[in-house]
Amino acid sequence: MQKTDRQTRLDQLRQNTDFDVVIIGGGITGAGIAREAAGSGLKTLLIEQQDFAWGTSSRSSKMVHGGLRYLGSGHVGLALDAVRERQRLLAEAPGLIEPLKFIMPHYRKQFPGPKVFGLLLWAYDRLAGQSSRHFLSPSETLQWVPGLSAENLTGASGFTDAVTDDARLVLRVLDEAVDDGAVCLNYLRAARIHRTDGQVTGVTLTDTAPEQSGDEQPIRVNARLVFNATGAWADHLREHSTRDERIRPLRGSHLILPFDVLPVSCSVSLMHPEDRRPVFVFPWLGTTVLGTTDLDHSHDLDEEPVITEPEIQYLLTVANTLFPGCPIHRNQVLGSWSGVRPVVSQGDGRNPSKENREHVIWSDDGLVSVAGGKLTTFRLIAREALEAGAKALENLVLRDNAQPVFRPCSPSARPQGITHTRWRRLTGYYGPYLKDLMDAGSLATIPGTETLWAEVLWALAHGQVIHLDDLLLRRTRLGMMLPDGASTLLPELKSVCQQALDWDDSRWDQEQNRYLGIWSAAYSLPPMTGDR
């Protein structure tokens, strides 16, 4: 049996178990810490008990916001950090982080009016150091957003933020960490954190996919510093948690529509008529997305979060309020996703949408826990976390703050048949590995998507794919972009996966059933017979 990329890395880990830092959690926060740690010369190990980006970091709203919400709530410093990081990411990874026009329609006697919102955007532009705001007349608004409700429309405010594929962002950051020497492994769980005289000395790891490695023996690794970057799971590893700051898991759910059902070229925002929360309609990977909700999530965090019927109706309500001439029905929905936000709460019972989104870092004798924060500011959070744990390391010198997250990419000439837009995306998604990806297989696109067959083959060869859902829901988004979870593609994928991963028919059947079960439970719509 041929060894997979993950098996090779796992074998190497068993032979070399001494590290400066161990990072528990393979989402964007953990990936950022691994990037900064390895880039600063630290021997770094990152582990994730599920798949990379399995949790919040593949289920966010995909927005790389510059902090407009922070600014609106008076957190000017946070907004400044966010807008600067947004600009850095746009400059460093075009094609992965892409500018997106946002439009906020204004209706007579509805808050916020154009003057209030325009003042907020003026301050936003000042922080960014460039101007993107502009006011659209009612007729200009309808040109930008055909089908938008025109009743009592007084115009719209336009500005620019950014959008990404969050799972791909995590994977690119991890690639950068690996290039600097980090070891990054998925499906590896921290079973125990070891201490000597109260100080962290290491971690015992267990393989949660032993059928892949063939070795169920735990691995004891030594480290002077351990980072708990598990997001909504952070309280599970914190040994001296306090009652005044706890993780409050909040669920945000989204609906995915075929683009031709609701074609939008920009993100359109509206205050929901029921609770006055901002809800967005925006284009993403050839589909249209409605999101998001903001509710307490009381279910087991190790289970896939699931959208509920009230959330579905909540999101359809705002779509049909925005676009009354083209009612959207439940049976037109392509799919959904739900993510759990790791919001740090003071426990005062406030409305979920009023909770602070700032990150918090706790340090406990070599165990540094991080929770909260935003996708946009992952680099700053990572550097702050490393500084919080500096006492456990000797002579820590972080790499220069001006150093980029992503290495510059100088791709070869664009192949014939690849459009400029597609080439830009591929360059952003794969960076320095683009040339190798181009050699991986067919450059034909999978029908109904912009995804190349070469991307599938690359992921199978180099992406630590353990399960079929890793491939269809995170390495690619085929299971979210195609009808019925890409079920019609499965016969063709069978031979590809069997050849690349050495799966026999029995293993393929297991993986197909597992994937379809996950998609049906968590990425399609639930039956209309209950809340879950």
N, C-alpha and C positions, 0 to 999 in steps of 0.2 A: 504494500500500500504506500502511495506517495505521501510525503509529508507536506502538510499545508504550511503557509507562511506563519500562522499562529503556533503550530506545533514546534516549528523551528525556534521561534522566540521563547516559547515555554521551556524547551530543552536548555536553551542558553541561560534562562533565569535560574533553573535548578542548579546550574554549575557555578553561578556567580550571584551570590545573595547579599552582598554588601552594597548599601546605597547611602547617599547623604540624605535624600528625601524620598518618602513614599507618599504618593497622592492617591487618595481613595475617592473615586468618582470620575467618570469619563464624559461629563458634560462640558459646557463651554468654560465654566470656572476652573475645573480640573485641568482641562486642556491648556488654558491660559497660564496656570501655575507651572505646568510642565514645560511650556514654551519658555517662560522667563527663567525657570530654574536651570534647565539644560543649557540655555543660552548664556547663563552666568557661570557655567563651568561646573555645576553640581551634578553628581551622579544621581540620576533621577529614574524612578519607577512610578508609572501610573497604572492603576488597576480599576476595572469597572466590573461589577458583579453581573450586569446584563450586557447589552451591546453598547458600544460607544454612542452617546447622544440618545440612548433609549428613553430617558425621562423627559424632563422639561425641554431640553435643548434640541429635540427634534419635533416638538409640539408647541412651539411658541407662535406668536402672531407674525413672525418672519420680518418684523420691522427693526431696522437699525435707526432708532429714533435719536434725534439730537437733544432731547430733554425738554420739549415744549411743556409737558405736564409738570416737570420739576419747576420750570420757570413760572407757570401759572400758580403754583402753590407757594411761591416765594423762595424756593431753594436755588438761588442764583448760582452758587458755586457748583452744585451738582449739574445744573443745566450747562454751565460752561465746560465742565469735564466731558459731558456727554456729546456736546456739539463738536468739540475738538477731536474726540475719538471717532465720531462719525466721519469727519473730514479726513482723518488719517486713513481709515478703512477704505473710503471711496478712492483715495489716491493710491493705496497700496494694492488693492485687489479689485480693480474694475472687472466686471463680469461675474464676480461673486457677490460683491456689494454694489448695488446699482441704484442710482438716483431714481426717485419716484415722485411724480407730481401728486400733491394732495390738494383736494378741493373741499372746502367747508361751505356748503350753501347757507345762505341767510334768508330766513323767512320772517315776515312782519310779526312783530311782538314776540319773537322767540330769542332766548338767550343761547349763545352770546351773539350780540349784534356785531355788525362790521366794524364799528369804531373800537369797541373793546377788544375784539379779536385782532384787529389791525395793529393796535398798540402792542399787544403781546407779540405779534409777528415782527414788529419793528425791533423790539428788544432781542428777539430770537436771532434776527439777522445781524444785529450788532455783535452778539456773542460769536457768531459764525465768521464774522469778518467779511461777509459777502451778502448780497441782497438777492433773495428769491421770491419775496412776497409781491403780490399784485392783486388788485381788485378786479373782478370780472362783473360786467353788467349782466342782467338776466339773460339777454340774448347770447352773450359770449359764454355764459355758464352752460346754456343748453347746447351750444356747439361742442363744448368739451364733453358734456355728459348728456347725450341724447336720451330722451325718455324720462329724465328727471322731473319730478313733480314741479310744475310751474306755478301752482296756485300760491299766491302771496309771496312769491320769490322776489327778493330785493337785490339779489346778486350773490356773489361768492368770493371768499378769500382763497387765494391760491398760494402755495409755498412748496418747498422741496424738502423731502427727507430721503430715506433710503430703505431698500428691501433686500433680503437675502434668502438663501436656502440654509436654514440654521444648522441642519445636520452636516451638510457639506462644509460649512464654516468650521465646525468642530473638527472634522476630519483633516482639513487643511492645516489648522493650528497644530494638531497632533503630528502631522507629517513634518512640520517645521521642528517640533520638539525631537522627533526621532532622528532627523538629520543632524541635530546637535548632540546625539548620543543617548537620548532618553529611551527607556524600554516601556512600551505601552501595550497592555494586554486587556482584552475584553473577557467576559465570563470568568472572572477571577474575583473571589469574594474575600474581604477582610474578616476572618473568623475571630481574631483576637488581637488586641493591641497590647504589647508587652511593655512593662515598666521595671526599672531597677531603682530602688530608693525614690520612687515617685516620678522618675524621669523616663520618658519614652525611649525604648531601645530597639523596638522592631515590631513586626506584624507577622502573624501566621495567616497564610493564604490557602484557600481551597478552590479547586477548579469546579466551576458550576456546569461545565460541559465535558465531563470526563470521558464521554463516549467518543470525543474527538481526539483527546490526547492519549487515551489508554492508560492513564496514570492517576489514581485517586489519592495518592499520598499528599498530605498538606506540605506546604513550603514555608519555612521560617526564613524571613528576610530581616536583616539588621538595618536600622536607620536611626539617625539622631533626631529626625524631624518628620512628623507625619501630618499630612493635611487631610482634613475631613471636608471634602468638597462634594458632598452628596446631596446638596440642595434640600429638597423637601424631606429627605431622610436624615438630615444632619443631627437631629436630637437623638437618634438611635445610637450614635457613637460618642456623643458628648457625655463625659463621665461626671461632670459637676455642673450640669445645666441649672439655670436659675428660673424661678417662676415668673419673673417680670419680663423676660425676653424668651419667647418660644416660637417655634415654627408654626405658622398657621397655613396649612395647605389650602390654596384657593384654586378652583378649577376654572380654566378658560376653554371654551369649546368653540369650534368653527364649523361651518358648512362649506362644502366644495360644490360648485355648480359648473356644468359645461359652459365654456365661454360663450357659445352661441345663445345660451339661455339668458345670460345677463352680460353682454359685452361692454366692458369698461376699460378705458386706456389709462386711467389714473385711479388713485385711491380717493373714494368719496366718503366723507364722514357726516354723520348726523347724530344729534342727541336723541337717544331712544325716547319715544313718546311716553313710555311707562315709568322710567326712573331717571331720565335725563343723563344717562351715561353715554359717552361717545362710542359709537359702533361704526366699523369700517366695512366698505365693499371695495375690494382691490384685486387687480390681476396678478396671478402667480402661476408660473410654469404652464401657461396655456389654459388655465382654468380661471374661474372667478371665485374669490373667497369672501364669505361673510363672517365677521367676528368682531369682538369676542364677548363671551359672558364672563361673569366674575362671581363665583359662588364658593361657599365652604365645601371642601371635599372631605367627606368623612369615611370613605371606603379605604380598604387596604391599599397602601401605597405600592405594594409589589404586584398588584393587579393592574392591567391596562385600564386607564381612566376612560370613561364612556360618557358620551353626550346623552342627556335625558330629553324626554319629550317636551317638558316646559322650555328647555333651552332651544330646542328646534323651533318651537313656535315663537319664542322671543326674537330669534334671528330672522325668521321669515317675516315677522311683523315689521321690522325696520326696513327690510328690502322692499316690501310692498308699500310702505309709507314713502320711501324714496322714489320708487318706480311704479306708480299706481296703474299706469297704462298697460303694464305687462306683468300681471300677477304671477308670482312664483309659487308653485305647489310642491308639496313634500315629495311627490313621486318624480320630480325633476332633479332632485339632489343627487349628485354623483357620489358623495361620500362625506366623511367628517373626520375631525381629529379633536382630541381633548388633551390638554396638558395641565399639570399641577404646578402652580407657582409657589416657590418657597419663600413666602412673605414672613418677615419677622414681626411678630405682634407683641404689643405691650399687654394684651389680654384685657383690654377695657371694653370689649364687646362692640367696637365700632363697626359700621358698615364695611363689607369687604373692599369696596372701591375706594374707601377713605383711608385704608391702611397705607402706611409709608412703604415705598418701594426701595428704600435705601438698603445697602448691604450692611451686614454686621460681621465682625471678626472676633472670635473668642480664642484666647491663648491659654493653654493649660499644660505647662511643663513638657513641651515638645509635641503636644497635639494642638494644632491650629485648626479651628472650625470656621467655615465661611458659609454664610447663607444670605439670601436676598440678592439685590442688585439687578442690573439689566444686561441684556445681551451686548449692548453697545460698549459698555465700559469694562469688559472682561479683562483687558490688559492692565488697567489701573488697579482693579481688584486683586489681580494676581500679584502685582508688585507690592501692594500693601500687605497682603497675606505673608509674603516672603519676609518682608521687613518685620512683621509681628513675630515671626519665628526665628529671627536672626540670632537670638541668644543661644539657641541650641547648636548653632553653626559657628565655626571659627573663621573670622575674617571674611564674612560674606561681603562680596562686592557685586551688586546687581549690574547687569549689562546696562550700557548707556540708555537713558530714557528715550533718546532720539533714534535708537536702532529700530528698524521696522519689524513688525510681526512676521511679515511675509518676505521672503527673498525675492528680488527682482526676477522676472521671468522674461526670457528672450526667445520666444517661440520661433520655430522654423517657418518657412513660407506657408501660407494658408493653402491646404490641399484643394484641388479642384473639386467642386461639388459641395464644399462647406461654405455656407453663407457667412458674411461678416458678423452678423448677430450671433450665430451659433459658435463661430470661432472665438468671439469675445467671451462667451459663457464658458467654453471649454478652457480657455486660458485662465480665467478666474477660478474655475473649479479645481484645476489640476496643477496649475503653476509649473514648476520645473519638471514635473512628471508628464507634461503634455506630449512631448515627443515619444516617450515610451508608450503612452496610451495610444497614440496614432499607429504604433506598430503592433498593438495588441490584437487587433482583429478588424472586422468589417466596419467601415465608416458609414454604412447605411443606417438610417434612423429607424427606430421601432415605430410602426404606423400609429398615428394619433398622438405622437410625442416628439420632443426635440432630442430625446436620449439616443445615443449611438449604441449599437451592439458592442462596439469596442469598450464603452464604459462598463457594460455588464461584465465582459471578459476581464477587464482590468480589476474590477472589484473582486471577482472570484479569485484572481491570482494574488492580489496584493492587499486586499481590504479586510482580512481576518473575518470573512463571512463564515459564520457557524451555522446559522439557520436561514431558511428561505426568506423569512420576514426581514432579516438583516439586509438582504439584497433588495427586496421590493419596497421596503418602507423607509430605509435610511441611506444605503449606498446609492440607490436610485429612488425615485418617487413614483415608479411605475404603478404600484398598488394604489396610489392616491389619485393618479391622473387618468387612469383608464377605467372604463365601466366594469362593475362587478369585481373590483380588485385585480384587474388584469388577468382574470381567469382564462380568457381565450388565448393568452400568451403562454400559459403553463406548459402545454405539450411541447412547444418549441424550446422553452427554458429547460425542460427535463434533460434533454441530451447535452445541453451546454453545461448544466450543473454537474451532471454525472461524470462528464469527462474532466472538468476542472477540479472537482472536489472528491472524485472517486466514490460517489454515492451509488450503491446498488439500487435495484428497484424497490426493495423494502424500505430503504432509508428515504428514497424520494417520496414514496407514499406517506411516510411519517411526516416529512417536512411539508408536503403539500397540504395534508390534513391540518397540521399545526398552523400553517400560514392562513389558510382559509378560515379556520376557527378564530384566529386573532382578528382578521379583517372583518369578519361578520360581526364579532362582538364589539369591536372598538373603532372601526373605521367606516362602517356602514351606518345606517340608521336603525335604531332599535325598533322592535315591534311596537305597535300603538296600543299595547295592552297594559302598560305600566310605566313607572318612572325609571326602571332599570331592569 
